[in-house]
Amino acid sequence: MRAMLALVIGMGVLIVAGVIVLGVTVMHRLGGGAPAAPVTLAEPAGTRIAGSSASGDRLVLQLQGGGPDRVVVLDLRDGRVLARVGLGL
């Protein structure tokens, strides 16, 4: 009888611990991490974002105006510009 009681109490503790871990994980994934740093692109006046695409931890921006069309690739983890590609003809 004592073994059954110990088993039931142990399982109850495991269920409570699992619910707490699940709650902390969900809260962390919903925004508990550090806020993203603002990104400043050194682009000329008149530049506008014509399109964007995100894949994994990369953001690709298609820019128009202020010179020839171009594509800028950003790292979403730290906001660093990884590549700039001019599309001028």
N, C-alpha and C positions, 0 to 999 in steps of 0.2 A: 504494500500500500504506500509506503514512504517513497519507494522508487518511482511509482506512478505520479505522486505529487511533485517530486523533484523534476520529473520529465515534463510535466505540464507547465510548471513555473519556468523551466529553462526554455521551453518553446515559446512561451509568452514573451520572455525577455528578447528572444531572437526576432520575433515578429515586430515588437516595438522598435528595436534597433534598426531593422530593415526599413520600416516606415520612415524613421528619422533620416537615414542615409538617402532614401529615395527623395524625400522632401528637399534636403540640402542640394542634391544633384539637380533637381528641377529648377530650384531658385537660382543656382549658379548658371545654368544654361539659359535662363530667361533674362539674364541681365545682371547677374551678380558680379560679373567680371569688370575689369577696368574700362572706363569710357574711352571711346576711340579719340585719338588726337585729331584736331582739325588739319586739313590738308590745304596748302596753298600752292597752286600751280603758277609758276612765273610765266604767264602767257600774256601776249599783247592785248591792249584794249580792243574790244569788238569781238573777242573770242567767245564762242558759245559751244555748248555740248550738243552735238548732233545725235549721238547715240552712246549707249553704254552696255556693257555686258560683264557679269561677274561669274567667275569660275574658281571654286576653292577659295584660296586667299589672295586672288588676283582680281583687280578691277580694270577693265579696258575702256577707255574713253575715246570716242571719235570727236575731234574738235574741228570747228570750221570758223572762218573769219579771222581777222587779224593776221593774215598771211596765208600760206598754202595750207590745205587740209592736212591734218596730222592725227596720229594715234598715240595716246599716252597710256602706259601700263603702270598701275600702282599696286603696291603691296598693302593689303588691307590690315595687316597686323600692326604696321608702324607708320603707314602713310607715305612711305618712301617711293619716289619715282624710280621704277626699274628700267624703263625704256621709253624712248621717244622716236617715232618713225614718221618722217615727212612723206606726204602723199602727193607732192607737187608734180605737175606734168611738164 
